[in-house]
């Protein structure tokens, strides 16, 4: 895996922690940590609090504090960020134990990936719910623009101070690798947003849990190696996530079809990223360079999609409400920070663990979901959730060990083939 400076890892880790704490403390977005039924319970709890007057009133366009009671001391507001921090520390400890045999850089990349994965949910939910700016395509377009700006800025900085030129893809590389990645990326986000309107959260999470299984045939079709023995721990992780996601399974035929399409697109995106980051092109395109070039067409596609589906509503919302304009813009820009970190850290994880391995890691968000639900919402973990949680951890541990052993065997076999015959 490409080496990452320790200061860089520390900086983006602190950024995620700060943004996550702010998002949790800002409004009801803390409930996004518990998508598996916790959000509905939280909304019922909030409704009851509004009825008995225990939930603070907020000015229009301003966020509403979570569980705050009138006259409570300011120290009580620290519980949200503190609970989030405790959930993060618990998840990081679980990841470190599961991937103890990996390098420190790989472990840090995995932790940052999960941290950004949860933080971006919080920050985006803060924009949608806390600031009533419900334009997901427009927000996603801003995220892509921010990712492109940050990645190209890093490449230009590297060129100036390290003398490494900014890699420019050939027409063939752009049309047949980078553009398909961008199309899959932008489309799966837009389709995924529509799925949430048509299907229940439980069904969406169940279908998302099958992503690792969908990635395997795509990886094989692209000619990349995959040890079929890893199918067993992969299936265990998927089964564990499905068990943890059981709930009100509501869906429509269109929603189910779009959910499957979204999963296939995500699997294709990760597989194409693996191919580019592990092939001969890896010397030119590291994760930062790939993020820069794939974010440009993704931003263009998402802007066009937003214009077609949402029209001028995202802009008019800001123009017609000057009182909350600045706070909404800042909230959207802040949400782009963990989104950029998520996209970059995901590429580092793909480069080190592969497409299937990165999606196995992504399923560990269930750990942050459960720990966050306990810490933030005082939820109780049901016995069936405990079984699913343990299955995810065991499957991830076995996958990591078997995958590492498989790669070691492949590397040893390659060295033996290169050794000259002695006689």
N, C-alpha and C positions, 0 to 999 in steps of 0.2 A: 504494500500500500504506500502511496505517496506520503512522505513525511510531513507532519504538520507541526509548526512551532508550538512549544508549550504555551507561550504567551497568547497565541491565537486561540488555542483551545480554552484557556482560562477566560479570555475576554468574552468569547461568544457564550460560554457557559454562564458567566455572571449576567450577561445581557438577557439570556433566557430566564434566569431566576428573577431578575428585577421585573421584567415585563410580565412574567407569570404572576408574581405577587401583586403587581399593580392591577392586572386584569381581574384577579380574584377579588381584590379589595374594592374594585371600582363598581362592580354590579353583579347581576345574577349569573354572569358567565362562569362562576365557579361550578355551577351545576353541570357544565359541559364535561367535567371530569368524570361524570357518571352517566354516560349516555344510555347505559343498559337499565333503563327504568328509573334511575335516580333523578333525571331531569323532570319527569312527570311528578314524582313525589315532591320535589323541591317546589314546583309551581303550585301544587296543591297547598303546600306549607305556606308559601308566600301569599296565596289568596286568603288563607285563614288569618294570617298576620295583618293583611290589609283590612279585613273585616273587623278585627278587634283593635285596630289602631296601633299595633306594635311595629308596623313597618313604616319607616320614615318616608314622608312625601318628598318628592324630588321635583325640581323645576323642569319644565319642558326641555327636552334635548339633553338633560343631564343624567348621569348614571344613578342607579338606585343601589344603595348598599345592601349587602347580603345579611339578612337576619339581624339588622341593627334595630335597637329599640330606642324610643325617645328617652333622653336623659341618661343613656349609657355613657360611661367614661370613654374617652378616645382610645384607651388601651384595648378595649374590646374589639375595635376594628382591626387589630393586628392579628386576630385569630385566623382570618382567611389566608393571608400570606404565610403565616407560620404553619398552618396545616398543609398548605401547598408545598412548603419547603420540606416538611417531614415526609410527605408522600414522595417527593423527588429523591430525598436521601435514601428512603427505603427501596425505591426502584433502582437507583444507582448501585446499591449494595447487592441487590438480586442479580443485576447484569454482571457486576464484577465477579460474583461467585460462578455464574454460568459460563463466563468466557475467561476464566482465570488463566487458562493456558494460552490465550491470545496475547499479542503485544499490547503495551500500554496505550499506544496510539489507536489501535483498533477498539479497545475497551472505551476509551474516551470518545471516539467517534460514535460508537453505539449509544452511549449515554446521552451525548449531545443530540443525536437523532431523535431519541425518545423524548428528551426534554423539549426540543423544538416542536415535535409532533403534538405534544399536549399543550404547549404554550400557544401555538397558532390556533388551536381550537378555542382556547380561552379568549384570545385577543379578537378573533373574528366574531365569536359570539357576543363579545362586548360591543362591537360595532353594530351588529344586527339588532340586539335586544336593548342594550344600555343606551344607545344613541338612535335607535329606530331608523337605521340606515340599511334597509334590507335590499341591497342590490349586489348580490354575490358575484355576478359576472364583472361588474365594474370594479369591485374590490379585488378580484383575482387579476384583472388587467393591471391594476396598480402594483400588485405583488410581482408580476412578471417584469414590469418596467423597473421596479426597484432592484430585482435580482440581476437584471442585465446591467444596470448602472453600477451596482456594487461589484459584480464580477469583472466587468471591463475596467473599472477603476483599479481593482487589484492587479489585473494583468498589466496595465500601464505603469503602475507603481513598480511592479516587478521588472518591467523592461527598463525603467529609468535607473533603478538602484542596483539591479542584479545583472543587467545586460541581456536578459532573456527576451527575445522578440515575441510579440503577440502572435500566436498561431492563427493562421487564416485557412479555413477549410477549402479544399478544392471544390469545384462545381459538383463532381461526383459524390464527394463526402457530404456536401450540404444537402443535395437532393435525395440521396438514398440512405442517409443515416441520421443527420441532424434534423432535417425537416420532418421525417416520420416520427422521431422522438417528440418534437414540438407538437405535431398534430395529435398524437396520442395523449400527450400531457394536457393540452388545453381542452381537448374533447372530453377526456375522462372527468375533468373537474366540472365542466358544464353539465354533462350528463349526470354526474353524481349529485349535483344540486337539485336536478329535476327529480331524481329518485327519492330524495328526502321528502318531496311533496306528495309522492304517489304511494310510498311504502312506509310502514312503521319503522322506527329506529331499530327495533329488535331484528326484523328481517334484513334491514340494510347491513347491520353488523354481522349477521350470520353469513350473508353472501360475500361480504368483504373478507371474512375469515378464510374463504376458499381461494384467495389470490395465490398463495404459494403453489397449490395444486395446478392452477391454470398456467403458472409460469413454466412448469417443468416441460410440457410438450413444446412450448415456444422456444425454450433454451435448446432443446434437442434439435428442433427443426432448423435453428440457426447454426447448427454444427458445433455448438459448444459442449464440452464434456459435462456429464451429470451422472453421479453414481446412484444407480437405482435403489441401492440399499437405503439411501436417505429418504426414500418414499415413506418408509414406516414412521420415523419420527416426525416427518412433515405431516402425515395424516393424524398423528396424535395431537400435534399442536392445533391443527384445524378443528379436530373434534372438541378439544378443550375450549377453544374460543366459541364454538357454536353452543356448547353447554352453558358457558357464561353469558351468552347473549340471548338465551331463551326468554321470551316474554310475549307481549301482544304482537303476534305475527299477522300484520294486515298488509295486503298487497293487491295490486291490480295486474292484469296481464301485461300492460305497457310498462308498468313500473318494474316488474320482474325482468322483462326483456332488456330494459335500459340498465338495470343493475348488473346483469350478466355482461352486457356490452362494456360497461364501465370497468368491470374487473378484467376483461380481456384486454382492454386498452392499457390499463395499469401494468398488467403482466407484460404486454408487448413493449411498453416504454422501458421498464426495468431490464428486460432481456436485451434490448437494443443498446441501452446504456452499458450493460456488462460487456457486450461485444466490442464496443468502442473503447472502453476503459481497460480491457484485458488483451486486446489484439495488438498488432504492430503499430496501430495509431496511438497507443497509450503514451509513447514518448513525446508526442506533439500535443495531445489533448488530455490533460489531467482534469480532475473534477472541476476546478475553477474555470478552465477554458471551455469545457463542455457546457457548464452552466451558462456562461456568457453567450455562447452562440445559439444554444437551444432556447434561451429566454427571449431573444429578439423575435423570431417568428411566432413564439407562443403569445407574446404580448400583442402582436398585430392581429392574430386570430381572435384573441379574447376581446380586444377592442371592437373588432367588427361584429363579433357575436353579441357583445353588450349593446352596441348601437342598434342591432336588429331586434333583439329581444326586450331590452329595457328602454331603448330610445334615449330621449333627453332627460328622463326622470332623475337619474343620479345627479346631473348638473343642476336641474331646476330645484331639486331638494335643497341644495346648498344656497342657490340664489334667493329662494323664497323664504329662507329661515336664517337670516344673518346672525341671530342671537346664538345659535349653536354651530355656526359654520366652522369657526376655528377649532372647536372641540372635536367635531366630526372629522375634519381633515387630519388633525393630529392623531386621532384614534386609528384612522385608516393607515396613516404613515407608520405609526408604531406597530400595527399588525403586520406590516410588510417586513419588519426586522426578523421576527421568528420565522416567517415564511421563507425568507431568503436563507436563513441559517438551516432550516429544514431541508430545502432543496440542495444546498451544498453538502451538508452532512450525509444526506441520503446517497449522494454520489460517492462519497468516500466509503460508505458502508458497502455499496454495490461493488466498488473496486476491490474491496478486501474479501467480501463474503459471497459475492455473486448475486444474481437477481433473486433466486429462491431464498438464499440465506438472508438477504436484506429484508424480505417480506416475512420471514420467520421472526426476525428481530422486531419488525413492526408490530407483530402480534403481541409482543411483550407490553404494548401499551395497556393491555388488560390489567397488568400489575399496577400501573399508575392509575388506571380507572378505579380499581377496587380500593387501593390504598387512599386515593384522593377522596373517594366517596365516604370512606370511614372517617378520614381526618376532617373533611370540610362539611359533610352533611350528616355525620353521626349515623351513617347507614350500617345495618347489620349484614354480614356476609352469610348468605344461605348455604346450607350443606351442599347443594348442587353446584353453586358457584365455587365453593372450596374444591370440589372434585375437578371442575374445569380448570381452575387456577393451577392446581397441582399438575394436571395433565399438560398444560402449556409449559410450565417450568421444566418438567421432566423431558418432554419432547424437544424443547429448545436445547437443553443440556446434551441430550444424546445426539441431536443433529450437529451441534458444534463439535463434539468430540469425533464423531464418525467422519464429518466433513474434513476436519483437520488431518485425520489419519489417512483418508482417501487421497488428499492432496500430497501428503508426504510419500505415500506409495507411488503416486504418479511421478513425482519429482525424482524419486530413487530409480524408478524404471527408466526415466529419460536419461539420467546420468549413466546408467549401466549400458544403454544403447550407444552412447557417445564414446565410451571407453574403447580404445583400439584393442583388437585381439592380440594376444601375446603368444608366441610360439617359439 
